[in-house]
Amino acid sequence: MYSIKTRLLAAITIALTLATLCAAAAIYFSVENEINRLLDNSLRQVALAYQNVRSQDILRIRRDFFAQDESMVVQIIDPNTGAKALSRSMDPLPIADQIGFSNVKIGGEIWRLYTTQNSYGPIIEVAQPTFVRSEIALQSAKSVLLPLFFMLVLIALVCQIIIGQGFRALSRTASAIGRRSPSSLTPLSLKGLPAEIEPLVSSLNNLLEQLSDSLKAQKRFASDAAHELRTPLTALTLQIQLAERAKTEEARQKAFGRLKDGIKRATRLVTQLLTMARLDPDNRSQPLLPLDLTALAHSVCDELAPLAAQKNIELKAASDKPAVAIANEDALRLLMNNLCDNAMRYTPADGHIEIRTYIRASKAFIEVCDDGPGVPETERERIFERFYRAEGTKTIPGTGLGLAIVRRVAELHGGTPSLDAGLNGKGVCFRISFPVAGAQEEN
């Protein structure tokens, strides 16, 4: 585990240090160049001061020669007579090969030398050790470099304070989360948060909202299951008691028959409840893959055809053209099964049920239509609610969960269910539509 704050401070400190060192080096070299230029000019000016010296003046100058600047050495020499005057007690300066500036090595040190020859013949040389120049440049640069280094320390401290304050908001958020109880899923406040932290807290709030929905769904499922299972279990208990008290074999068989029917209804209810639990609040455990809705409709039709035949109902898949969509096969199979099962329950004998599938306007459509009694307009808004059963249908066995499952599957695919007129103007047509990426539209 590493600290972002420590890394950030280290990176800023290193960057500031490198920038300061580069600036210091640039300042020093700039000052040194300026000092060299000024001192070179001084050497030339000193040399020019002896432009009127003649050969006979060298002896006089040698007797009372002194250097006004101890850091400089002046040498005057007559190349014809060899007369020489030197401003300091030291070895003679070497005579340069050319007029102007040059660097020479004297006594193991580098000297800056300016050489000129006046119109009377004497050669004038003025020299200065280069270390003197370096010392002058360093002393001159100190007045600028010292404040620069102090500014570096000050900027580093200010950066540390600013970064510390910025991360304090993250620490406050972490503390706020740590103080929460496991059951507290209310969103965290975004007030006063930096823009960089706000997306993280917003994502966390979205997660808390999903967890809240999940817990509510679990509580709702437990409540619904307890409520819906109470009645069939009570009925099963009564049927058992009736079977135990039956005095004749006929009465006992009748009680057992009712008991079997009750067990079937309870089993179906439990199955539907578990199906809702798997779909609610969110089920993305299975990937969405290319699926031919038409082939799936024919498969569901073949599976349920024997059950439809028992009631003398014609069940068929009316579409033949492939309709490929990106979907969850198991979920859509469950949707078609529930719609067909619902249609078979309410469609009378000699009725008809059709499954239609097609792609249009970048949407996939699944329709299950029948010519049964239909659904009244007043009931259509509530028919997809859990455990809701329309008036006049409560005598037909059912749990009130089939269409709720259909709606949930449609929502998982980003779609919505709707109702329309059924076959030949009779019954009802349940239509499920959901967006399809890259699907080919049916002509």
C-alpha positions in Angstrom: 0.0 0.0 0.0 1.3 3.5 -0.9 0.3 7.0 0.0 -0.9 9.3 -2.8 -0.2 12.3 -0.6 3.4 11.2 0.1 4.0 10.5 -3.6 2.5 13.8 -4.6 4.6 15.8 -2.1 7.7 13.9 -3.1 7.0 14.6 -6.8 6.4 18.3 -6.2 9.5 18.6 -4.0 11.7 16.8 -6.6 10.3 19.0 -9.4 10.8 22.2 -7.4 14.3 21.2 -6.4 15.3 20.4 -10.0 13.7 23.6 -11.2 15.5 25.6 -8.5 18.9 23.9 -9.3 18.4 24.6 -13.0 17.5 28.2 -12.3 20.5 28.6 -9.9 22.9 27.2 -12.5 21.5 29.5 -15.1 21.8 32.5 -12.8 25.3 31.6 -11.7 26.5 31.1 -15.3 24.8 34.3 -16.4 26.5 36.2 -13.5 29.9 34.6 -14.3 29.6 35.6 -17.9 28.8 39.1 -16.9 31.7 39.2 -14.4 34.1 37.9 -17.1 32.9 40.5 -19.5 33.4 43.3 -17.0 36.8 42.0 -15.8 38.0 41.5 -19.4 37.1 45.1 -20.0 39.1 46.1 -16.9 42.1 44.2 -18.2 41.9 46.0 -21.6 41.5 49.4 -19.9 44.6 48.8 -17.7 46.5 47.8 -20.8 45.4 50.9 -22.7 46.6 53.1 -19.8 50.2 52.2 -20.9 49.8 53.0 -24.6 52.2 55.9 -24.4 55.0 54.0 -22.6 58.3 54.1 -24.5 61.4 51.8 -24.2 63.3 54.4 -22.1 60.3 54.6 -19.7 60.5 50.9 -18.7 63.3 51.3 -16.2 61.6 54.2 -14.5 58.3 52.2 -14.3 60.1 49.2 -13.0 61.5 51.2 -10.0 58.1 52.6 -8.8 55.8 50.1 -10.5 52.9 49.0 -8.4 49.6 47.5 -9.3 46.5 49.4 -8.4 44.6 46.2 -8.3 46.3 43.3 -6.4 44.3 40.8 -8.3 45.9 41.9 -11.6 49.5 41.6 -12.9 50.9 44.1 -15.4 54.0 43.3 -17.5 55.7 45.7 -19.9 58.5 44.4 -22.1 60.5 45.8 -24.9 61.1 43.0 -27.5 64.1 44.8 -28.9 66.2 45.6 -25.8 64.6 43.0 -23.5 63.8 45.6 -20.9 61.0 44.4 -18.6 58.8 45.8 -15.9 56.5 43.5 -13.7 54.0 44.8 -11.2 54.4 41.8 -8.8 57.3 39.7 -7.6 56.7 36.5 -9.6 57.8 34.7 -12.7 57.5 36.7 -15.9 54.3 36.4 -17.8 54.6 34.4 -21.0 54.4 36.5 -24.2 51.3 35.6 -26.1 51.5 34.7 -29.8 48.7 37.1 -30.7 47.2 40.4 -29.6 44.0 40.2 -27.5 42.7 37.8 -24.9 44.0 34.3 -24.1 44.1 31.8 -21.3 47.6 30.7 -20.0 48.7 28.4 -17.3 51.1 30.0 -14.8 52.3 28.1 -11.7 49.6 25.4 -12.1 46.8 28.0 -12.3 44.8 29.3 -15.2 45.2 33.0 -15.9 43.2 35.3 -18.1 45.7 37.4 -20.2 45.3 40.5 -22.4 48.1 41.4 -24.7 48.7 44.5 -26.7 51.6 46.4 -28.3 51.7 50.2 -28.4 53.0 52.3 -31.3 56.4 52.8 -29.6 57.2 49.1 -29.6 56.7 47.9 -25.9 54.4 44.9 -25.4 51.9 45.4 -22.5 50.3 42.4 -20.9 47.7 42.4 -18.1 46.8 39.1 -16.4 44.4 37.9 -13.7 43.8 34.4 -12.1 40.6 32.8 -13.1 39.8 31.7 -9.6 39.5 35.3 -8.6 36.8 35.7 -11.2 35.0 32.6 -9.9 35.0 34.0 -6.4 33.7 37.3 -7.5 30.9 35.6 -9.5 30.0 33.4 -6.6 29.8 36.3 -4.2 27.7 38.3 -6.7 25.3 35.3 -7.3 24.8 34.7 -3.6 22.6 37.7 -3.3 20.2 36.1 -5.8 20.7 32.4 -5.0 20.1 32.5 -1.3 16.6 34.0 -1.6 15.9 31.5 -4.3 16.7 28.6 -2.0 14.7 30.1 0.8 11.8 30.5 -1.6 12.1 26.8 -2.5 11.7 25.8 1.1 8.7 28.2 1.5 7.0 26.8 -1.6 7.5 23.2 -0.4 5.9 24.1 2.9 3.0 25.9 1.3 2.4 22.9 -1.1 2.4 20.6 1.9 -0.2 22.7 3.6 -2.4 23.0 0.5 -2.2 19.3 -0.3 -2.9 18.4 3.3 -6.0 20.5 3.3 -7.1 18.9 0.0 -6.7 15.4 1.4 -8.5 16.4 4.6 -11.8 16.3 2.7 -11.1 12.7 1.8 -10.2 11.9 5.4 -13.5 13.5 6.5 -15.4 11.4 4.0 -13.6 8.2 5.2 -14.4 9.1 8.8 -18.1 9.8 7.9 -18.3 6.3 6.4 -16.5 4.7 9.3 -18.9 6.2 11.8 -21.9 4.8 10.0 -23.9 1.8 11.2 -24.2 -1.2 8.8 -27.9 -0.4 8.2 -27.3 3.3 7.3 -27.5 3.5 3.5 -28.4 7.2 3.2 -26.3 9.1 0.5 -23.2 10.9 1.6 -23.2 14.7 1.5 -21.4 16.3 -1.5 -21.2 19.7 0.1 -17.7 21.2 0.3 -16.1 18.3 -1.5 -13.3 19.0 -4.1 -14.2 18.3 -7.7 -11.7 15.4 -7.8 -13.4 13.6 -4.9 -17.0 14.3 -5.9 -17.1 11.5 -8.6 -15.9 9.0 -6.1 -18.5 10.0 -3.5 -21.2 10.1 -6.2 -20.3 6.5 -7.3 -20.4 5.4 -3.7 -23.8 7.0 -3.3 -25.0 5.1 -6.3 -23.7 1.9 -4.8 -25.5 2.8 -1.5 -28.7 3.4 -3.4 -28.4 0.0 -5.2 -27.7 -1.7 -1.8 -30.7 0.1 -0.4 -32.9 -1.2 -3.3 -31.5 -4.7 -2.8 -32.3 -4.7 0.9 -35.8 -3.3 0.2 -36.3 -6.0 -2.4 -35.2 -8.7 0.1 -37.5 -7.4 2.7 -40.3 -7.2 0.2 -39.6 -10.7 -1.0 -39.7 -12.0 2.6 -42.9 -10.1 3.3 -44.6 -11.3 0.1 -43.4 -14.9 0.6 -44.7 -14.9 4.2 -48.0 -13.4 3.2 -48.6 -15.5 0.1 -47.5 -18.8 1.6 -49.6 -18.4 4.7 -52.9 -19.1 2.9 -51.8 -22.2 0.9 -50.0 -23.7 3.9 -53.1 -23.2 6.1 -55.3 -24.8 3.4 -52.8 -27.8 3.2 -53.1 -28.2 7.0 -56.9 -28.2 6.8 -56.9 -30.7 4.0 -54.6 -33.0 6.0 -57.0 -32.7 9.0 -60.0 -33.5 6.7 -58.2 -36.6 5.4 -57.4 -37.7 8.9 -61.1 -37.3 9.9 -62.5 -38.9 6.8 -64.8 -41.8 7.6 -65.1 -43.2 4.2 -62.5 -44.1 1.5 -64.2 -41.8 -1.0 -64.0 -38.8 1.4 -60.4 -39.7 2.1 -59.5 -39.9 -1.6 -61.3 -36.6 -2.2 -59.3 -34.9 0.6 -56.1 -36.3 -0.8 -57.0 -35.1 -4.3 -57.5 -31.6 -2.9 -54.3 -31.9 -0.9 -52.3 -32.8 -4.1 -53.8 -29.7 -5.9 -52.9 -27.5 -3.0 -49.3 -28.9 -3.0 -49.1 -28.1 -6.8 -50.3 -24.6 -6.2 -47.9 -24.0 -3.3 -45.0 -25.5 -5.4 -45.8 -23.1 -8.3 -46.0 -20.2 -5.9 -42.6 -21.0 -4.4 -41.1 -21.4 -7.9 -42.5 -18.0 -9.0 -41.2 -16.4 -5.8 -37.8 -17.8 -6.2 -37.8 -16.6 -9.9 -38.6 -13.1 -8.7 -35.9 -13.2 -6.1 -33.3 -14.1 -8.9 -34.5 -11.2 -11.1 -34.9 -8.6 -8.4 -33.4 -6.0 -8.0 -30.7 -6.6 -10.6 -29.4 -9.7 -12.4 -26.4 -9.4 -14.6 -24.7 -12.7 -13.7 -25.4 -14.1 -17.2 -24.0 -12.2 -20.2 -26.0 -10.8 -23.1 -25.3 -12.7 -26.3 -26.7 -12.8 -29.9 -30.0 -14.7 -29.8 -32.4 -15.6 -32.5 -35.8 -14.7 -31.0 -37.7 -16.6 -33.7 -35.8 -19.8 -32.9 -36.5 -19.3 -29.2 -40.2 -18.8 -29.9 -40.4 -22.1 -31.9 -38.5 -23.9 -29.0 -41.0 -22.5 -26.4 -43.9 -23.4 -28.7 -42.7 -27.0 -29.0 -42.2 -27.3 -25.3 -45.7 -26.0 -24.4 -47.7 -27.4 -27.3 -48.7 -30.6 -25.4 -50.1 -28.5 -22.5 -52.0 -26.4 -25.0 -53.3 -29.5 -26.7 -54.8 -30.7 -23.5 -57.1 -27.7 -23.5 -57.7 -28.0 -27.3 -55.8 -24.7 -27.8 -53.7 -24.0 -30.9 -50.3 -22.6 -29.9 -48.0 -21.6 -32.7 -44.9 -19.5 -33.5 -46.2 -17.2 -36.2 -42.7 -15.8 -37.3 -40.3 -17.6 -39.6 -37.7 -15.0 -40.4 -34.7 -14.9 -38.0 -34.8 -12.0 -35.6 -31.3 -11.8 -33.9 -30.9 -9.6 -30.8 -28.4 -9.2 -28.0 -30.2 -10.7 -25.0 -30.2 -13.2 -22.1 -31.6 -16.5 -23.5 -32.7 -17.9 -20.1 -34.5 -14.7 -19.1 -36.4 -14.4 -22.4 -37.3 -18.0 -22.4 -38.8 -17.4 -18.9 -40.6 -14.4 -20.3 -42.2 -16.3 -23.2 -43.1 -19.2 -20.9 -44.9 -16.9 -18.5 -46.8 -15.1 -21.3 -47.8 -18.3 -22.9 -48.8 -19.9 -19.6 -50.9 -16.9 -18.8 -52.6 -17.0 -22.2 -53.3 -20.7 -21.9 -54.9 -20.2 -18.4 -57.4 -17.7 -19.6 -58.0 -18.7 -23.3 -61.0 -21.0 -23.6 -61.0 -24.3 -25.4 -60.7 -24.1 -29.2 -58.8 -20.8 -28.8 -55.7 -19.7 -30.5 -52.3 -18.3 -29.2 -49.6 -16.9 -31.4 -45.9 -16.0 -30.6 -44.5 -13.3 -32.9 -40.9 -12.0 -33.0 -39.4 -9.3 -35.2 -36.9 -6.5 -35.3 -38.0 -3.0 -36.3 -36.5 0.5 -35.9 -33.5 -0.8 -33.9 -35.9 -2.5 -31.4 -36.7 -6.2 -30.8 -40.3 -7.1 -30.3 -41.9 -10.2 -28.7 -45.6 -10.6 -28.9 -47.9 -13.2 -27.4 -51.5 -12.8 -28.7 -54.6 -14.8 -27.9 -58.4 -14.6 -28.6 -59.4 -15.1 -25.0 -61.5 -12.8 -22.8 -58.9 -10.0 -22.8 -58.0 -7.5 -20.1 -60.4 -4.6 -19.2 -59.0 -1.1 -19.8 -59.3 -0.3 -16.1 -57.1 -3.2 -15.1 -54.3 -2.7 -17.6 -52.3 -0.3 -15.6 -52.0 -2.7 -12.6 -51.8 -6.0 -14.3 -48.0 -6.2 -14.1 -47.9 -5.5 -10.3 -46.9 -8.3 -8.0 -49.7 -10.6 -6.7 -52.3 -8.4 -8.5 -55.1 -10.4 -10.3 -57.8 -8.8 -12.4 -61.4 -9.0 -11.4 -63.1 -12.1 -12.7 -59.9 -14.1 -12.9 -59.5 -15.1 -9.2 -61.4 -18.4 -9.8 -58.6 -19.5 -12.2 -55.5 -20.9 -10.4 -52.6 -18.5 -10.4 -50.1 -16.6 -8.2 -50.2 -13.1 -9.6 -46.5 -13.2 -10.2 -46.2 -14.3 -13.9 -46.7 -10.9 -15.4 -44.5 -9.2 -12.8 -41.7 -11.5 -13.9 -42.4 -10.6 -17.5 -42.1 -6.9 -16.6 -38.8 -7.5 -14.7 -37.2 -9.4 -17.6 -38.2 -6.6 -20.0 -36.6 -4.0 -17.6 -33.4 -6.0 -17.4 -33.2 -5.7 -21.2 -34.0 -2.0 -21.1 -37.5 -2.5 -22.5 -41.1 -2.1 -21.4 -44.2 -4.3 -21.7 -47.5 -3.1 -23.2 -50.9 -4.4 -24.1 -52.9 -4.2 -27.4 -55.9 -5.9 -29.0 -55.6 -9.7 -29.5 -56.3 -12.0 -32.5 -59.1 -10.9 -34.7 -60.0 -8.1 -32.3 -60.5 -10.5 -29.4 -58.4 -11.3 -26.4 -55.2 -9.4 -25.7 -51.7 -9.1 -27.2 -48.8 -8.7 -24.8 -46.0 -6.8 -26.5 -42.4 -6.6 -25.1 -40.0 -4.2 -26.9 -36.4 -3.5 -26.0 -33.5 -1.7 -27.8 -31.2 -3.9 -29.9 -27.6 -2.8 -30.9 -26.6 -3.9 -34.4 -29.8 -5.8 -35.2 -31.1 -6.1 -38.8 -34.5 -4.6 -39.3 -37.2 -6.8 -40.7 -38.7 -5.7 -44.0 
